[in-house]
Amino acid sequence: MSKLEPGLPKQSLVQWLTRAAGTSAKITWEVNDCGEQSGSPEADRGRDFPMCVDGIANLASGRKVIVSVAVGSFQKGITGQPKVWSVSIGKDNRFDPVPKLRDLPASIRASN
């Protein structure tokens, strides 16, 4: 985590998100294109899409936390330093961005 945002502890994203979301949260993981595909095969042809790993925590309150970390691209593979792509919290299709990872635990407490 300290590599993703200075000031955060030296622990894995898995450990940090589990603690931030709480032990009752169910966390799933997925790899995706960081939401960058347009949906048009013509427009997307030949593009090298970024590769994100998403930690998705389903909270007891019914809300959901999504932490998306860019880890490379689909053509180049996992390369370079991982970086935070986005952090959000919400329910259904209404998600609010969380500006910094360090703000996420307080945002989770406020949503319960």
Phi, psi and omega in degrees: 000325181295337176281336179276325180208119180304141179097344177276159184293160176276084176210167182286161175300321179301309181297314184295314181293322177299317179291317182295319184279337181097153186292341180276349181285140174265123182248130174241162183231144175212155174251134181210186184268021179061020180076019187270345179291142182276340185094353179255114179304325179296311183289330185270349183301127175084356180280144174261101185283144175295156178247123178244148169252123179253128167262120184243112182255120175269112185276158179299333181286353184093352177277169184227141175247134176234120174247118183246124182239123177283131184236004181153215178217164183289332178276322183269342182085198180282115184216158174067189180276129176300149177218150179293125177269311178197156175223129181212160178219139181179195182214147183056236179250022180246102182241139176253138178289148173249119189300319183226149176304320181300338180277347187297313181304319178293323178295322178294314179298322181291335183273348182277000000 
